[in-house]
Amino acid sequence: MNTNSHEAGAALGQPAGSRSDRAPLRALARRQPLVTAADTPLREVLYQISQSQEGAAIIADANSGLPLGLATLRELLHVISFEQASLDDPVAAHMIGAPLGLVADASIHRAKVLMAKRGIRHLLLIEPDGRLFGLIEHADLLGLYGDGTEALVETIAAARDIEAMLLAADQVRQRGAQLFHGGMAVDALCQWMSGLNDLVGMRICELIEDEFDLPPVPWCWLVFGSEGRLEQTFSTDQDNGLLFVPPSPEATDSLRAAFLPFAQAVNDALHTCGFERCAGKIMAGNPHWCLSYQEWRQRFGQWLRTPTPEALLHGTIFFDFRPLYGDFEPADQLRAWLATEAPGQQRFFRALAEQTLAVTPPLGWAGQFSYDRNREFPQSIDLKLRGARLFTDSARLWALQIGTWSTNTAERLRAAGNARSRPVEETAAEIEAFHLIQRFRIQQQLKTSQRDAVNRINPKQLNELHRLMLKESFRQAKKLQLRLRQQFGL
């Protein structure tokens, strides 16, 4: 993978400046792109590019304004120098047709992964209705380089079978552990690992897809839970599903039957590569989660309108979805629908708040740690269920209320804070507390291979400073829950 520029030591997933990798792509498009008509001569396009100091021009339809292609300075110089193209040729004759694009509300993370995988330097940003929003360049997306990441990306791309993918996935985890022990911030580490794990998952889907004759309809591999939130740590299982778009409702069942063997094979391959099967069977190979676009909408709508305990449980997993592989457009349409549909479901939010408040921070009335009486691990705290979850559940609720596309906990907290004009320093304290709990989780995961202990920590084994820091994180969680109580009168 070639790059235009990068900083030595920059971590995958760490965008230019301090901008969050989970922020929407439209945050990067600060300037108007150069747009020209299809019949514009090459001579004029080259002049426009040179005058604007841009690296490319978007070719758009003169009537609708919809993007048709892309003309990069590099490609134009190549066709003129080596293919004897005339400066009077219309640019449409030498443009890159159907250039890769993403909706402007998609995350920066998704753009990084796609551009790394495809080896492209430009990416169109599109509004949901197909109109052009902007253009970003490779140089706008620093972060896929350094720390040995280029070699890992090449190893993943070069893998030709599942055995090679297993080695690549192990190398990602080993390098991630080295970066963590070397002092990389938790947020940056999660971005780094999420980017590489995405490439691993995408490559596995590619390899398995070659073994099947899949139906010629739009389909997309979805990820949920911590993977959907870009918060995977070193101990994680699969949460995934499959979305397909049948040509007619009558074709739904036959298409599901055609996709299931492929999905089950991908689930098996992911398991082989270290991503454990979901104990609750929330996997694309399960017919319950291999659904058409309309079926996913119906499920989501039913959960929102009828907030039973099961619906609330599903909401905490599935509403963190994001597309990983395949045709992203149906998944983006589903996210846009959810962002519009969810904000008005006050009954659902009240029930979700009650469920969220049922799990309290592990601090007693005197400010001492409280434990869950686990016989196998006495005087320990589950930092996933009684730590990180306190932040992820609150952030999800507020994100659904305001209709943001963000799935990441920190980004959701920022979006909710901005929407309610909360002091920036208060939101920063909440995010810092969440990341500290994640750091303690990762430390424990790297210390033990005992599956039931990977998220459990005994505060007595921490030094005094770390105990104080952990208590302060739980106090921040209490403040989050107090805001929920006040909001819903609970």
HUBELVEN-V535269 format. One record per helix or strand. SS is the DSSP state (alpha for helix, beta for strand). FROM is the first residue (numbers start at 1). TO is the last residue. If there is no record, write none. Layout:
{{SS/FROM/TO} {SS/FROM/TO}}
This chain:
{{beta/24/24} {alpha/25/27} {beta/35/37} {beta/41/41} {alpha/42/52} {beta/56/60} {beta/67/72} {alpha/73/82} {beta/90/90} {alpha/91/93} {beta/96/97} {beta/101/103} {beta/107/107} {alpha/108/118} {beta/122/126} {beta/132/137} {alpha/138/140} {alpha/149/158} {alpha/162/181} {alpha/186/209} {beta/219/223} {alpha/225/228} {beta/237/237} {beta/240/244} {alpha/249/272} {beta/276/276} {alpha/287/289} {beta/290/292} {alpha/293/305} {alpha/309/318} {beta/322/326} {alpha/328/344} {alpha/346/357} {beta/363/363} {beta/369/369} {beta/381/382} {alpha/384/402} {alpha/409/419} {alpha/424/447} {alpha/451/453} {beta/456/457} {alpha/459/461} {alpha/464/488}}
